[in-house]
Amino acid sequence: LKSNSALHISSEHCISCSAVCTMFSCMTGSVPAVVREEVVVREDPLPVAGRDMFCEKTMGETLPAAVVVRWQQCLLSGEATPEPDRKVIADSLFAWARERGAVDFAHLFFPMRGGGGAVGGMLGAYKMDTLVDLDFSSPYANKPMKCCLPYERLFQGETDGSSFPNGGLRVTHAAAAFTTWDRSSPPFVMNKCLYIPCAFVTHYGKCIDEKTPLLRSVDAVRAHGLRLLKAIGLGAGAKTMQSYLGWEQEFFVVSAEHFKARPDLVNCGRTLIGKLPTRHQQADLNYFGPIPIVVQTLVDRVQAAMLKVGCAMAVKHNEVAPGQHEMSPVFCTASASCDNNVVFMETMNREAAKLGLQVLFHEKPFAGINGNGKHANWSIGTDTGLNFFYPGKSEEGALLFVTAIACLAYGLSQHNELVRCAVAHAGNDHRLGAQEAPPAIISLYPGTGFESHVESIVGGGPLLGYKAEKKMQSTGNFSAMPIEANIEDRNRTAPFPFCGNRFEFRAVGSSQNCSFPIMICNTIMASGMAHLAGLIEGGMSHRDAVAQVYKENKHVIFTGNGYSADWPVEAAKRGLPNLNTTPKALATWNSAKNKAVFEKMKIYSAEETEARAEVMLENYVTSLSVEADTMVQMMETSMYAACAKDLEKYKSLPKLAGNRQAVYESIVDETEKLKAAIQAKHKPTLQEEATYLCDIVKPQMAALREVVDKAESLIEKGLYPYPTYETLLYSHHF
């Protein structure tokens, strides 16, 4: 093989053999077919980065200056784009998109589908319309076609809202729902389609998507952030504020052939049975190791595709578990970043299919090794460059930082359950608190140094005085220069740690749409800013108001080891809830306190809050029900037969059989118990059904899995009916 990876894999040849030499010399053997694919020399994607994104810079180059000015003014005021400008924009966007080969256009929106990870591209929705219309000015009865992008269809679309999760806000006889262009997120061209990022609302303006609440939360940050700045006398020139997001997406890559041979992966996104190979992640051999050849080709292609549409993909590396990887971009505005993440996930699986691979975004595809997260690096700031979470080098920056952390502490303390609900779904329950992700207890880590400063403020000290200094640390040798250490150490056990100029919401699940957890972050921050601004507007001094907020909410600050057995005990003493399952978390969603903050911040009406609860519970119930049904099917259609065949081989030598018969029979016994539990799952309410599935069905699935995995250690290798963990995790690595 040449070093430039110029490889060709025939449709007759398997790309997931056990070694490089056999991987590319399978001509002599009969192996599973994969899609014909040529792995070519990697092209340089940087010269065309951003070429296929219709951003404000591109608008300035293609539109009349007056149109651009009015566009920006409308974004600040919230007013509708004037109709004459819509026509000009549509014509310009059409010409620009056609230059990039676009044949269709689509409104891209995010139904409330939740996490789950069964299908990697389940987060986004769109239908593609061809860039044509009839020429209605023609005198002919049969109007001729013309290529165009009608401005009415650019800015708004209509579809059936009842066929998407909606919590009762839409029904078949009242189904109308509308997409409307999210003007804060740039359109882009990919795969010959012009995508228009959109919000999605009902006939009555009720949100039935992930994007609309996010946009409302950005408005709340803007309103109450500017209000707070005015109250404390900082940032006088600021006209608007933004929420920013930089995501870190973890995922597993497996052979598509092996994926399709596992009903649990196909239907559930995770393996329901399977024991670990003898070597997995014990020695940390995979983390930051060389990326396997085929996976390198995949991530390079995805990086190139994302760079073209303006997503600054900056990082790609192996993660801790075998077969696990991560990619992440440079941050941008939250709305655009959420769009980028959905497009990234869909692009991953589209490109993976061309290489005979499948990408797994479930939070826990494999038991016993690390799962997948999507760390959300979040911040807020002004159009003048003030970052609320950067201590800065000036007195203004230091004052703003101390003030902002008080607001965040208030939000995390007063709305703790909301933040937990932001990451509550079936997949994430397998991951939170599992020595790889933060616990289900929501706390704030601003750093040990800052924690001491908080105590000083509460004790009557000044707001200033926190030394936000990076320290030089010697490497102990002449060749490697001293390193510049961060302001505070990194705490990977915290759900909300400080990272120098942002906070990292580490509890977000890998299959989630970022919009929902970031909406919650924005909401609680806006609530904190509104509360603090209200104290100051009521006559309290800046210092005293911040001190009071810290005094009342500092119990949410924790700088210790979140994985320790002592922390849940300490958290309970502090009054912090430990909602360690999704049903427990979602039981708090509809509380009067939560409805009040959503209505005050203009995020959700009471009706929308209730609808969201129903959707989240439905998602959990569906996920657990599908898993349980799939597990029973796997036992009855394959595992029973494999055990019987294996046991038959020991008829003449029963001594060699050991305890096989007892283990195999226990599979039947535990399966019957699971079937009985499934039969009894229907309850009067979704909350009761979700709780039953969590407390009764899920433990029985674990009991069945335990004996099946024991059987895997006994059964003849060729008889085990599914690709093993060893095959799934390693076969494509070589």
Stockholm file with secondary structure:
# STOCKHOLM 1.0

chainA/1-734         LKSNSALHISSEHCISCSAVCTMFSCMTGSVPAVVREEVVVREDPLPVAGRDMFCEKTMGETLPAAVVVRWQQCLLSGEATPEPDRKVIADSLFAWARERGAVDFAHLFFPMRGGGGAVGGMLGAYKMDTLVDLDFSSPYANKPMKCCLPYERLFQGETDGSSFPNGGLRVTHAAAAFTTWDRSSPPFVMNKCLYIPCAFVTHYGKCIDEKTPLLRSVDAVRAHGLRLLKAIGLGAGAKTMQSYLGWEQEFFVVSAEHFKARPDLVNCGRTLIGKLPTRHQQADLNYFGPIPIVVQTLVDRVQAAMLKVGCAMAVKHNEVAPGQHEMSPVFCTASASCDNNVVFMETMNREAAKLGLQVLFHEKPFAGINGNGKHANWSIGTDTGLNFFYPGKSEEGALLFVTAIACLAYGLSQHNELVRCAVAHAGNDHRLGAQEAPPAIISLYPGTGFESHVESIVGGGPLLGYKAEKKMQSTGNFSAMPIEANIEDRNRTAPFPFCGNRFEFRAVGSSQNCSFPIMICNTIMASGMAHLAGLIEGGMSHRDAVAQVYKENKHVIFTGNGYSADWPVEAAKRGLPNLNTTPKALATWNSAKNKAVFEKMKIYSAEETEARAEVMLENYVTSLSVEADTMVQMMETSMYAACAKDLEKYKSLPKLAGNRQAVYESIVDETEKLKAAIQAKHKPTLQEEATYLCDIVKPQMAALREVVDKAESLIEKGLYPYPTYETLLYSHHF
#=GR chainA/1-734 SS CCTTCCEEECTTSCSCCSSHHHHTCGGGSCCCCCCCEEECCCCCCGGGTTTTBCCHHHHHHHSCHHHHHHHHHHHHHCCCCCHHHHHHHHHHHHHHHHHTTCCEEEEEBCBSCCSCCSSTTTTCBCCEEESEEECTTCSSSSCCEEECCCHHHHHEEEEESTTSCCTTSCBTTBCEEEEEECTTSCCEEETTEEEEEEEEEETTSCBCBSHHHHHHHHHHHHHHHHHHHHHHTCCTTCCCEEEEEEEEEEEEEEEHHHHHTCHHHHHHSSCSSCCCCSSSSTTCCSTTCCCCHHHHHHHHHHHHHHHHTTCCEEEEEECSSTTEEEEEECCEEHHHHHHHHHHHHHHHHHHHHHTTEEEECCSCSSTTSCCCBEEEEEEEEETTSCBTTCCCSSHHHHHHHHHHHHHHHHHHHHTHHHHHHTTCSTTGGGTTTSSSSCCSSCCBBCCHHHHHHHHHHHTTCCSCCCCCCCEEECCSSSSSCCEEECSSCCCTTCSSBBCSSSEEETTCBTTSCTHHHHHHHHHHHHHHHHHHHHHHHTTCCHHHHHHHHHHHHGGGBCCSCTTSTHHHHHHHHHTCCCCCSHHHHHTTTTCHHHHHHHHHTTSCCHHHHHHHHHHHHHHHHHHHHHHHHHHHHHIIIIIHHHHHHHHHTTSSCHHHHTTHHHHHHHHHHHHHHHHHHHHTCCCSSHHHHHHHIIIIIHHHHHHHHHHHHHHHTTSCGGGCCSCCHHHHHHGGGC
#=GC SS_cons         CCTTCCEEECTTSCSCCSSHHHHTCGGGSCCCCCCCEEECCCCCCGGGTTTTBCCHHHHHHHSCHHHHHHHHHHHHHCCCCCHHHHHHHHHHHHHHHHHTTCCEEEEEBCBSCCSCCSSTTTTCBCCEEESEEECTTCSSSSCCEEECCCHHHHHEEEEESTTSCCTTSCBTTBCEEEEEECTTSCCEEETTEEEEEEEEEETTSCBCBSHHHHHHHHHHHHHHHHHHHHHHTCCTTCCCEEEEEEEEEEEEEEEHHHHHTCHHHHHHSSCSSCCCCSSSSTTCCSTTCCCCHHHHHHHHHHHHHHHHTTCCEEEEEECSSTTEEEEEECCEEHHHHHHHHHHHHHHHHHHHHHTTEEEECCSCSSTTSCCCBEEEEEEEEETTSCBTTCCCSSHHHHHHHHHHHHHHHHHHHHTHHHHHHTTCSTTGGGTTTSSSSCCSSCCBBCCHHHHHHHHHHHTTCCSCCCCCCCEEECCSSSSSCCEEECSSCCCTTCSSBBCSSSEEETTCBTTSCTHHHHHHHHHHHHHHHHHHHHHHHTTCCHHHHHHHHHHHHGGGBCCSCTTSTHHHHHHHHHTCCCCCSHHHHHTTTTCHHHHHHHHHTTSCCHHHHHHHHHHHHHHHHHHHHHHHHHHHHHIIIIIHHHHHHHHHTTSSCHHHHTTHHHHHHHHHHHHHHHHHHHHTCCCSSHHHHHHHIIIIIHHHHHHHHHHHHHHHTTSCGGGCCSCCHHHHHHGGGC
//
